[in-house]
Amino acid sequence: MTGDRERRTSSGSTLRLIGESAVVVPQPSTPPDELADDASLVLPGQRQSVAVGRHWVVRAVVERGISGMANQVVELLSSELLANAVLHGSDGGAIGIQVRHTATIVRISVSDLGTSSPVVLHNEPSAPNGRGMAIVEAMSSRWGVDGHTDGGKTVWFELDLADF
């Protein structure tokens, strides 16, 4: 994406879509000799941003040739990270999303202003919630949390495309 665009949500809120340089994300584990293709987006920390962000991520990975099961896993895990950012990040603060793709991996990063790190819970089957990070841990090749020196954090996951 280049330049700034605005989009209205169904509730009438304005989402300002911002180009790649607006989101600060950690350095991925991409080998230095491998070219990476990046895209990023900033959304408000609102419930509707989970769906908007999920659809944007899916479109971004499809544009990079990632389809089939890998695309479905990216969609599910992105949804989990976005939901956590909205629920547990700083109230109403912006959420940054980045897609990073190389020939061998896809990495999705979600940044928010919250200070607490996600926790992998192993709840009982009858528990109504609390499975998001366990799903991320089980289905991703790698995942992690990077704290920001000026506050906030970035939670990310990677998928090895050779596994799909």
Backbone hydrogen bonds, N-H to C=O, Kabsch-Sander energy under -0.5 kcal/mol:
donor,donor_aa,acceptor,acceptor_aa,energy
5,R,17,L,-2.1
7,R,15,L,-2.5
9,T,13,S,-2.5
12,G,9,T,-1.7
15,L,7,R,-3.6
15,L,13,S,-0.5
16,R,14,T,-0.6
17,L,5,R,-2.8
17,L,15,L,-0.7
18,I,16,R,-0.5
20,E,1,M,-0.6
22,A,19,G,-1.6
23,V,20,E,-1.0
25,V,23,V,-0.6
34,E,31,P,-1.9
37,D,101,H,-3.0
38,D,36,A,-0.5
39,A,99,V,-1.9
41,L,97,I,-2.3
43,L,95,I,-2.8
45,G,92,G,-0.7
46,Q,44,P,-2.3
49,S,46,Q,-1.7
50,V,47,R,-1.7
51,A,47,R,-0.6
52,V,48,Q,-2.0
53,G,49,S,-2.9
54,R,50,V,-2.4
55,H,51,A,-2.5
56,W,52,V,-2.1
57,V,53,G,-2.6
58,V,54,R,-2.5
59,R,55,H,-2.4
60,A,56,W,-2.6
61,V,57,V,-2.6
62,V,58,V,-2.2
63,E,59,R,-2.3
64,R,60,A,-0.6
65,G,62,V,-2.1
66,I,61,V,-2.7
67,S,65,G,-0.7
70,A,67,S,-0.8
71,N,67,S,-0.7
72,Q,68,G,-1.8
73,V,69,M,-2.4
74,V,70,A,-2.5
75,E,71,N,-2.3
76,L,72,Q,-2.2
77,L,73,V,-2.8
78,S,74,V,-2.4
79,S,75,E,-2.0
80,E,76,L,-1.8
81,L,77,L,-2.2
82,L,78,S,-2.8
83,A,79,S,-2.6
84,N,80,E,-2.2
85,A,81,L,-2.1
86,V,82,L,-2.2
87,L,83,A,-2.8
88,H,84,N,-3.2
89,G,84,N,-0.5
89,G,85,A,-1.4
92,G,45,G,-0.6
93,G,90,S,-2.0
95,I,43,L,-3.3
96,G,111,S,-2.2
97,I,41,L,-2.9
98,Q,109,S,-2.4
99,V,39,A,-2.9
100,R,107,R,-2.7
101,H,37,D,-2.3
102,T,105,I,-2.7
106,V,159,L,-1.7
107,R,100,R,-3.3
108,I,157,F,-2.2
109,S,98,Q,-2.3
110,V,155,V,-2.9
111,S,96,G,-2.9
112,D,153,K,-2.2
121,L,119,V,-0.8
127,A,124,E,-1.9
135,I,131,R,-2.1
136,V,132,G,-2.0
137,E,133,M,-2.7
138,A,134,A,-2.2
139,M,135,I,-2.4
140,S,136,V,-2.0
141,S,158,E,-2.6
142,R,158,E,-1.4
144,G,156,W,-2.0
146,D,154,T,-2.9
147,G,145,V,-0.5
148,H,152,G,-2.3
151,G,148,H,-1.7
153,K,112,D,-2.3
154,T,146,D,-2.3
155,V,110,V,-2.7
156,W,144,G,-2.3
157,F,108,I,-2.1
158,E,142,R,-2.8
159,L,106,V,-2.3
161,L,104,T,-2.5
161,L,159,L,-0.7
162,A,104,T,-0.6
163,D,160,D,-1.7
164,F,161,L,-1.7
